[in-house]
Amino acid sequence: MSLYSEYLKRCPELLECLENARNAGRLTHSFLIHAPDDRTRAEFAIVLEQLAGCLNPVNGRPDTTCSFCRQIENGSYSDLHKISPVGKMYQIRVGDRANPEPNTLRDMLDHLGYTAGKHRKFGVIIDADRMGVEAQNALLKTLEEPPPETTLILCTANPSALLPTTRSRCQTLSLPDNLCRFDFAGVQDAASAVFDLCFNCRNDLCRTEETLQRLLNVMSALADSAEEWAKVEFQDQIAAAANSEDAAFIKQLEARISDAANGEYIRQRRRFIAFITTFCSQLFMLSHGVSPVDLPNPDIFNNLTIPLNIPPERGEAVLKEAEELERTLRFNVSDELALRTFAVNLSMR
């Protein structure tokens, strides 16, 4: 099943409206995809790109098999330009006016303006809510009057963080879904550790410490995973740098790779924290009588034997500690200290 077919089943009314708009020549050029799950946002951006640019549409619906649709789905389309937040501050950078560096807003806008004619171009902004005021103001004119055959797609879980002037220039597509998919490295180990903290470490500080170390190992591995991701993303540039004697180029590339790795680590860290909160939230639901089949993320308990009767007060305590952990980690505190407090509180309360 193609990705488009999958979303046609999930949100048929929305896609039918968009197909009718394309068929009538009224499809807008600027979209704001709002969904809580980052994979849903990324996948629906692909769906929109296929809908807007398919070479052989039938009544506005893409065939998903033409060369364009295949390139869009496998990420090889040459005029698909994406930017995402980078660095420890996890911000989308606006870029220098005269010579914008790669993965900045102005660099993407420059690329969108290069190709003329009927060649469809796409600009995708991942986590668009991480644009500052300067970046959003730099984007406004392009949102309102984009180059010919250009589609801009902003993706976010928090549209209210964007300026009203930005939101008003986009067609907002909301994809409400309780499902959040977690695919960071070590997710199964994290599930097992949180489960043990909730049920198997009561009043046992030695076992709590051992279980905490498993959780800390998962979190520390996220940085390694982010660095490996950056190496893959920049493998062509790294190969070019190996044959270059241009010290300035090598230094600039190292800075870009470091920024990209830091941004990816922040994304994975957010998934890790959301995973713990989701896990504990569902235990709270179970403790208050929600059936396992009605949970929004039942897969999070795969390979775990959840107790049938969780006392409501235990469910409330578990959720309280997860929410406190999430609040604490928003600030500049030690991750290890925050997780240690979370683990000890779960064990001793």
C-alpha positions as CSV (number, residue, x, y, z in Angstrom):
1,M,0.0,0.0,0.0
2,S,1.3,3.4,-0.9
3,L,1.7,6.1,1.7
4,Y,-1.0,8.1,-0.1
5,S,-3.5,5.2,0.1
6,E,-2.7,4.8,3.8
7,Y,-3.7,8.4,4.5
8,L,-6.6,8.2,2.2
9,K,-8.0,5.7,4.7
10,R,-7.1,7.7,7.7
11,C,-8.5,11.1,6.6
12,P,-10.6,10.6,3.4
13,E,-12.6,13.8,3.8
14,L,-9.6,16.0,4.0
15,L,-7.8,14.5,1.0
16,E,-11.0,14.5,-1.0
17,C,-11.2,18.3,-0.5
18,L,-7.6,18.8,-1.4
19,E,-8.0,16.6,-4.5
20,N,-11.1,18.6,-5.6
21,A,-9.0,21.8,-5.1
22,R,-6.2,20.5,-7.3
23,N,-8.7,19.3,-9.9
24,A,-10.2,22.8,-10.0
25,G,-6.9,24.5,-10.1
26,R,-7.4,26.1,-6.7
27,L,-4.9,24.2,-4.6
28,T,-3.1,26.7,-2.3
29,H,0.7,27.2,-2.4
30,S,1.3,27.4,1.4
31,F,0.2,24.8,4.0
32,L,0.6,24.4,7.7
33,I,0.5,20.8,8.9
34,H,-0.5,20.5,12.5
35,A,-0.2,17.0,14.1
36,P,1.2,15.9,17.5
37,D,3.2,13.0,16.0
38,D,6.4,14.0,14.1
39,R,6.2,11.0,11.8
40,T,2.6,11.9,10.8
41,R,3.7,15.4,9.9
42,A,6.6,14.1,7.8
43,E,4.4,11.6,6.0
44,F,1.6,14.0,5.3
45,A,4.1,16.4,3.8
46,I,5.0,13.7,1.3
47,V,1.2,13.1,0.6
48,L,0.8,16.9,-0.1
49,E,3.8,16.9,-2.4
50,Q,2.5,14.0,-4.4
51,L,-1.0,15.6,-4.6
52,A,0.5,19.0,-5.7
53,G,2.9,17.7,-8.3
54,C,1.9,14.3,-9.6
55,L,2.4,14.0,-13.4
56,N,-0.6,11.8,-14.0
57,P,-3.4,12.8,-11.6
58,V,-6.9,11.4,-12.0
59,N,-9.5,13.9,-10.9
60,G,-6.9,15.6,-8.7
61,R,-5.7,12.3,-7.1
62,P,-2.0,11.4,-7.6
63,D,-1.4,8.0,-9.2
64,T,1.6,7.5,-6.8
65,T,3.4,5.5,-9.5
66,C,4.8,8.2,-11.8
67,S,8.5,9.1,-11.6
68,F,7.7,12.2,-9.7
69,C,5.6,10.4,-7.0
70,R,8.3,7.7,-6.6
71,Q,11.1,10.3,-6.2
72,I,9.0,12.2,-3.6
73,E,8.3,9.1,-1.6
74,N,11.9,7.9,-1.6
75,G,13.4,11.4,-1.0
76,S,15.3,11.6,-4.2
77,Y,13.4,14.5,-5.8
78,S,16.0,17.2,-6.7
79,D,13.8,20.2,-6.0
80,L,12.6,19.2,-2.6
81,H,14.3,21.5,-0.1
82,K,14.0,20.9,3.7
83,I,15.2,22.8,6.7
84,S,15.0,21.9,10.3
85,P,16.1,23.3,13.7
86,V,19.8,22.9,14.6
87,G,22.1,23.5,17.5
88,K,21.7,23.2,21.2
89,M,19.1,25.9,21.2
90,Y,17.1,23.9,18.5
91,Q,16.3,26.9,16.3
92,I,15.7,27.4,12.6
93,R,18.3,29.9,11.5
94,V,17.4,32.7,9.2
95,G,20.8,32.9,7.4
96,D,23.0,35.7,6.1
97,R,21.3,37.9,3.5
98,A,24.2,38.0,1.1
99,N,25.5,34.5,1.5
100,P,23.2,32.2,3.5
101,E,24.7,29.0,4.8
102,P,23.0,25.6,4.1
103,N,20.0,24.6,6.2
104,T,18.9,28.2,6.8
105,L,15.7,29.8,5.8
106,R,17.2,32.2,3.3
107,D,19.3,29.4,1.7
108,M,16.0,27.4,1.1
109,L,14.3,30.5,-0.3
110,D,17.2,31.1,-2.7
111,H,17.0,27.5,-4.0
112,L,13.2,27.8,-4.5
113,G,13.9,30.9,-6.6
114,Y,16.5,29.3,-8.9
115,T,14.5,27.0,-11.1
116,A,11.9,28.6,-13.5
117,G,9.3,27.1,-15.7
118,K,6.9,24.2,-14.8
119,H,9.3,22.2,-12.7
120,R,7.5,21.8,-9.3
121,K,9.5,23.0,-6.3
122,F,8.8,22.3,-2.6
123,G,10.1,24.0,0.6
124,V,9.5,22.1,3.8
125,I,10.1,23.5,7.3
126,I,10.4,20.9,10.0
127,D,9.2,22.0,13.5
128,A,8.3,25.4,12.1
129,D,7.4,26.7,15.5
130,R,11.2,26.9,16.2
131,M,11.5,29.9,13.8
132,G,12.1,33.1,15.6
133,V,10.5,36.4,14.7
134,E,13.2,37.4,12.3
135,A,13.0,34.1,10.4
136,Q,9.2,34.3,10.2
137,N,9.3,37.9,8.9
138,A,11.8,36.8,6.3
139,L,9.4,34.1,5.1
140,L,6.2,36.2,4.9
141,K,6.6,37.6,1.4
142,T,7.4,34.1,0.0
143,L,4.3,32.7,1.8
144,E,2.2,35.4,0.2
145,E,3.8,35.5,-3.3
146,P,5.8,32.3,-3.8
147,P,7.8,31.7,-7.0
148,P,5.9,29.9,-9.8
149,E,5.2,26.2,-9.3
150,T,6.3,26.4,-5.7
151,T,4.6,24.8,-2.6
152,L,5.6,25.7,0.9
153,I,4.8,23.3,3.8
154,L,5.3,24.2,7.4
155,C,5.1,21.3,9.9
156,T,4.5,21.8,13.6
157,A,3.0,20.3,16.8
158,N,2.5,23.8,18.2
159,P,1.0,26.2,15.7
160,S,0.1,28.8,18.4
161,A,3.9,29.5,18.7
162,L,3.9,30.9,15.2
163,L,3.1,34.5,14.5
164,P,-0.6,35.2,13.4
165,T,0.8,36.7,10.2
166,T,2.5,33.4,9.4
167,R,-0.5,31.3,10.2
168,S,-2.9,33.5,8.2
169,R,-0.9,33.0,5.0
170,C,-1.1,29.2,5.2
171,Q,-4.0,26.7,4.9
172,T,-3.9,24.8,8.2
173,L,-4.4,21.1,7.9
174,S,-5.0,19.6,11.4
175,L,-4.4,15.8,11.8
176,P,-5.6,15.1,15.4
177,D,-4.4,11.7,16.5
178,N,-3.7,10.3,19.9
179,L,-1.1,7.9,18.4
180,C,2.6,8.9,19.0
181,R,5.1,6.6,17.5
182,F,8.4,6.1,19.3
183,D,11.4,4.9,17.3
184,F,14.5,6.2,19.1
185,A,17.4,3.9,19.8
186,G,16.8,1.7,22.8
187,V,13.0,2.3,23.1
188,Q,12.4,-1.3,24.2
189,D,15.0,-1.0,26.9
190,A,13.4,2.2,28.1
191,A,10.0,0.6,28.3
192,S,11.4,-2.3,30.3
193,A,13.2,0.1,32.7
194,V,10.2,2.4,33.3
195,F,8.0,-0.7,33.8
196,D,10.4,-2.0,36.5
197,L,10.6,1.4,38.2
198,C,6.8,1.5,38.4
199,F,6.2,-2.1,39.6
200,N,9.4,-4.0,40.5
201,C,11.5,-1.6,42.5
202,R,9.2,-0.6,45.3
203,N,11.2,0.3,48.4
204,D,14.3,-1.3,46.9
205,L,17.0,1.4,46.3
206,C,19.6,-1.1,45.0
207,R,17.3,-2.4,42.3
208,T,16.1,1.2,41.6
209,E,19.8,2.2,41.0
210,E,20.4,-0.7,38.6
211,T,17.2,0.1,36.7
212,L,18.0,3.8,36.6
213,Q,21.3,3.0,35.0
214,R,19.5,1.1,32.2
215,L,17.4,4.2,31.6
216,L,20.4,6.5,31.7
217,N,22.2,4.3,29.2
218,V,19.3,4.7,26.8
219,M,19.4,8.5,27.1
220,S,23.2,8.7,26.7
221,A,23.0,6.5,23.6
222,L,20.8,9.2,22.0
223,A,23.8,11.5,21.5
224,D,25.7,8.7,19.7
225,S,22.7,8.0,17.6
226,A,22.4,11.7,16.6
227,E,26.1,11.8,15.7
228,E,25.7,8.7,13.5
229,W,22.7,10.3,11.8
230,A,24.6,13.4,11.1
231,K,27.5,11.4,9.5
232,V,25.0,9.7,7.2
233,E,23.3,13.0,6.3
234,F,26.7,14.7,5.5
235,Q,28.5,11.7,4.0
236,D,29.0,13.3,0.6
237,Q,30.4,16.5,2.1
238,I,32.6,14.5,4.4
239,A,34.0,12.6,1.4
240,A,34.6,15.9,-0.4
241,A,36.3,17.4,2.7
242,A,38.7,14.4,2.9
243,N,40.1,15.3,-0.5
244,S,40.1,19.1,0.2
245,E,43.0,21.2,1.5
246,D,40.6,24.1,2.1
247,A,40.8,24.6,5.9
248,A,38.0,27.1,6.0
249,F,35.7,24.6,4.1
250,I,36.6,21.8,6.5
251,K,36.0,24.0,9.6
252,Q,32.6,25.2,8.3
253,L,31.6,21.6,7.5
254,E,32.5,20.5,11.0
255,A,30.4,23.3,12.5
256,R,27.4,22.3,10.3
257,I,27.7,18.6,11.2
258,S,27.9,19.5,14.9
259,D,24.9,21.8,14.7
260,A,22.9,19.1,12.8
261,A,23.9,16.5,15.4
262,N,22.9,18.7,18.3
263,G,19.5,19.4,16.6
264,E,18.9,15.7,16.0
265,Y,19.8,14.9,19.7
266,I,17.2,17.5,20.9
267,R,14.6,15.8,18.7
268,Q,15.5,12.4,20.0
269,R,15.6,13.6,23.6
270,R,12.1,15.1,23.2
271,R,10.8,11.7,22.0
272,F,12.5,10.0,24.9
273,I,10.8,12.3,27.4
274,A,7.4,12.1,25.6
275,F,7.8,8.3,25.7
276,I,8.1,8.3,29.5
277,T,5.1,10.6,29.9
278,T,3.0,8.5,27.5
279,F,4.0,5.3,29.2
280,C,3.0,6.6,32.6
281,S,-0.2,8.3,31.3
282,Q,-1.4,5.0,30.0
283,L,-0.7,3.3,33.3
284,F,-2.9,6.0,34.9
285,M,-5.7,5.3,32.4
286,L,-5.5,1.6,33.1
287,S,-5.7,2.3,36.9
288,H,-8.9,4.2,36.3
289,G,-10.7,1.5,34.4
290,V,-9.8,2.2,30.8
291,S,-9.7,-1.0,28.8
292,P,-6.3,-1.9,27.2
293,V,-7.9,-2.0,23.8
294,D,-9.0,1.6,24.2
295,L,-5.5,3.0,24.9
296,P,-4.2,5.5,22.3
297,N,-0.7,3.8,22.3
298,P,-1.1,0.2,23.3
299,D,2.0,-0.8,21.4
300,I,4.1,1.0,24.0
301,F,3.4,-2.0,26.3
302,N,4.6,-4.7,23.8
303,N,6.5,-7.6,25.5
304,L,5.5,-6.3,28.9
305,T,3.0,-8.0,31.3
306,I,1.0,-5.1,32.8
307,P,-0.8,-5.9,36.1
308,L,-4.5,-6.3,35.6
309,N,-5.5,-4.3,38.6
310,I,-3.4,-1.2,39.2
311,P,-4.5,0.8,42.2
312,P,-5.8,4.2,41.2
313,E,-3.5,5.9,43.8
314,R,-0.5,4.2,42.2
315,G,-1.6,5.3,38.7
316,E,-1.9,8.9,40.0
317,A,1.5,8.8,41.6
318,V,3.2,7.4,38.5
319,L,1.6,10.1,36.3
320,K,2.5,12.9,38.8
321,E,6.2,11.9,38.7
322,A,6.3,11.7,34.9
323,E,4.7,15.1,34.6
324,E,7.2,16.5,37.2
325,L,10.1,15.0,35.2
326,E,8.8,16.6,32.0
327,R,8.6,20.0,33.7
328,T,12.0,19.7,35.2
329,L,13.7,18.7,32.0
330,R,12.4,21.9,30.3
331,F,14.9,23.8,32.3
332,N,18.7,23.8,32.3
333,V,19.1,21.0,34.8
334,S,21.2,17.8,34.9
335,D,19.3,15.1,32.9
336,E,20.8,12.4,35.3
337,L,19.7,14.3,38.4
338,A,16.1,14.7,37.0
339,L,15.9,11.0,36.1
340,R,17.4,10.0,39.4
341,T,14.8,12.0,41.3
342,F,12.0,10.5,39.1
343,A,13.3,6.9,39.7
344,V,13.7,7.3,43.5
345,N,10.3,8.9,43.9
346,L,8.6,6.1,42.0
347,S,10.4,3.5,44.1
348,M,9.8,5.1,47.5
349,R,6.2,6.5,47.1
